[in-house]
């Protein structure tokens, strides 16, 4: 697998993932007791406006820090999936399991461009 480059702010992917995850967690926790707009995606699958906001925040931060990496999000449009490294973003996992490690993944081994 190719070496993962440093971010534009000279941080490792793990450092950025942890920082962004904590900030996204603050968004989710800060809105926990507030009214939410809920949309059904399937019979047992829903998404809230807060889920979308936190994912949009994560995607924007990752795109800023790693402009040459792809992004795959559950709630939003994906971009540059043919890149060598692709971030996989699912804040719903964080919300439901409250585990930092499941919020972000970095997949490697794509074809690159």
C-alpha positions as a Markdown table, in Angstrom:
| # | Residue | x | y | z |
|---|---|---|---|---|
| 1 | Unk | 0.0 | 0.0 | 0.0 |
| 2 | Unk | 1.2 | 3.5 | -0.8 |
| 3 | Unk | 2.5 | 5.7 | 2.0 |
| 4 | Unk | -0.2 | 8.1 | 3.3 |
| 5 | Unk | 0.9 | 11.7 | 2.7 |
| 6 | Unk | 0.8 | 14.3 | 5.4 |
| 7 | Unk | -2.0 | 16.8 | 5.4 |
| 8 | Unk | -1.6 | 20.4 | 4.2 |
| 9 | Unk | -1.0 | 21.4 | 7.9 |
| 10 | Unk | 1.7 | 18.7 | 8.1 |
| 11 | Unk | -0.3 | 16.3 | 10.3 |
| 12 | Unk | -0.7 | 12.6 | 9.9 |
| 13 | Unk | -4.0 | 11.1 | 8.7 |
| 14 | Unk | -4.6 | 9.7 | 12.2 |
| 15 | Unk | -4.0 | 13.1 | 13.8 |
| 16 | Unk | -6.5 | 14.8 | 11.4 |
| 17 | Unk | -9.0 | 12.0 | 11.8 |
| 18 | Unk | -8.9 | 12.3 | 15.6 |
| 19 | Unk | -9.2 | 16.1 | 15.6 |
| 20 | Unk | -12.0 | 16.1 | 13.0 |
| 21 | Unk | -13.8 | 13.3 | 14.9 |
| 22 | Unk | -13.8 | 15.2 | 18.2 |
| 23 | Unk | -15.0 | 18.4 | 16.5 |
| 24 | Unk | -17.8 | 16.4 | 14.7 |
| 25 | Unk | -18.7 | 14.8 | 18.1 |
| 26 | Unk | -19.1 | 18.3 | 19.6 |
| 27 | Unk | -21.5 | 19.1 | 16.8 |
| 28 | Unk | -23.5 | 15.9 | 17.5 |
| 29 | Unk | -23.5 | 16.3 | 21.3 |
| 30 | Unk | -24.2 | 20.0 | 21.2 |
| 31 | Unk | -27.4 | 19.3 | 19.3 |
| 32 | Unk | -28.4 | 16.2 | 21.2 |
| 33 | Unk | -31.3 | 17.7 | 23.1 |
| 34 | Unk | -32.4 | 20.1 | 20.3 |
| 35 | Unk | -35.3 | 19.4 | 17.9 |
| 36 | Unk | -34.1 | 17.6 | 14.7 |
| 37 | Unk | -35.5 | 17.2 | 11.3 |
| 38 | Unk | -35.8 | 13.4 | 10.6 |
| 39 | Unk | -35.9 | 11.9 | 7.2 |
| 40 | Unk | -36.6 | 8.3 | 6.5 |
| 41 | Unk | -34.1 | 6.6 | 4.1 |
| 42 | Unk | -35.6 | 3.1 | 4.4 |
| 43 | Unk | -38.0 | 1.2 | 6.6 |
| 44 | Unk | -35.6 | 1.1 | 9.5 |
| 45 | Unk | -33.1 | 3.7 | 8.4 |
| 46 | Unk | -33.3 | 7.4 | 9.2 |
| 47 | Unk | -31.1 | 10.5 | 9.0 |
| 48 | Unk | -31.3 | 13.8 | 10.9 |
| 49 | Unk | -30.3 | 17.2 | 9.8 |
| 50 | Unk | -27.6 | 17.0 | 12.5 |
| 51 | Unk | -26.2 | 13.8 | 10.9 |
| 52 | Unk | -26.0 | 15.6 | 7.6 |
| 53 | Unk | -24.4 | 18.7 | 9.2 |
| 54 | Unk | -21.7 | 16.7 | 11.0 |
| 55 | Unk | -20.9 | 14.7 | 7.9 |
| 56 | Unk | -20.7 | 17.9 | 5.8 |
| 57 | Unk | -18.3 | 19.3 | 8.4 |
| 58 | Unk | -16.1 | 16.1 | 8.3 |
| 59 | Unk | -16.0 | 16.0 | 4.5 |
| 60 | Unk | -15.1 | 19.7 | 4.3 |
| 61 | Unk | -12.3 | 19.4 | 6.8 |
| 62 | Unk | -10.9 | 16.2 | 5.2 |
| 63 | Unk | -11.0 | 17.8 | 1.7 |
| 64 | Unk | -9.2 | 20.9 | 3.1 |
| 65 | Unk | -6.5 | 18.9 | 4.8 |
| 66 | Unk | -6.1 | 16.2 | 2.1 |
| 67 | Unk | -7.2 | 17.8 | -1.2 |
| 68 | Unk | -5.7 | 14.8 | -3.2 |
| 69 | Unk | -7.7 | 12.1 | -1.4 |
| 70 | Unk | -11.2 | 10.9 | -2.3 |
| 71 | Unk | -14.2 | 11.2 | -0.1 |
| 72 | Unk | -17.1 | 8.7 | 0.4 |
| 73 | Unk | -19.9 | 9.8 | 2.7 |
| 74 | Unk | -23.1 | 8.0 | 3.6 |
| 75 | Unk | -25.4 | 11.0 | 3.4 |
| 76 | Unk | -23.6 | 13.2 | 0.9 |
| 77 | Unk | -22.2 | 13.1 | -2.6 |
| 78 | Unk | -18.9 | 11.2 | -3.0 |
| 79 | Unk | -15.9 | 12.7 | -4.8 |
| 80 | Unk | -12.8 | 11.4 | -6.4 |
| 81 | Unk | -13.3 | 7.7 | -5.6 |
| 82 | Unk | -10.6 | 6.7 | -8.1 |
| 83 | Unk | -7.9 | 8.3 | -6.0 |
| 84 | Unk | -5.2 | 6.2 | -4.3 |
| 85 | Unk | -6.6 | 7.0 | -0.8 |
| 86 | Unk | -10.3 | 7.5 | -0.1 |
| 87 | Unk | -11.8 | 8.6 | 3.2 |
| 88 | Unk | -15.0 | 6.7 | 4.2 |
| 89 | Unk | -17.1 | 8.9 | 6.5 |
| 90 | Unk | -20.1 | 7.7 | 8.5 |
| 91 | Unk | -21.0 | 9.9 | 11.5 |
| 92 | Unk | -24.1 | 7.8 | 12.1 |
| 93 | Unk | -21.8 | 5.1 | 13.4 |
| 94 | Unk | -20.3 | 7.5 | 15.9 |
| 95 | Unk | -23.7 | 8.6 | 17.0 |
| 96 | Unk | -25.1 | 5.1 | 17.5 |
| 97 | Unk | -22.0 | 3.4 | 19.0 |
| 98 | Unk | -20.2 | 6.4 | 20.5 |
| 99 | Unk | -16.9 | 5.1 | 19.5 |
| 100 | Unk | -14.3 | 7.4 | 17.9 |
| 101 | Unk | -12.6 | 4.7 | 15.9 |
| 102 | Unk | -15.7 | 3.9 | 13.8 |
| 103 | Unk | -16.3 | 7.4 | 12.6 |
| 104 | Unk | -13.7 | 7.7 | 9.9 |
| 105 | Unk | -11.8 | 5.2 | 7.8 |
| 106 | Unk | -9.1 | 5.7 | 5.3 |
| 107 | Unk | -9.0 | 3.1 | 2.5 |
| 108 | Unk | -5.9 | 2.7 | 0.4 |
| 109 | Unk | -5.0 | 0.9 | -2.8 |
| 110 | Unk | -7.1 | 2.6 | -5.4 |
| 111 | Unk | -5.8 | 3.2 | -8.9 |
| 112 | Unk | -4.7 | 6.7 | -8.2 |
| 113 | Unk | -4.7 | 9.4 | -10.9 |
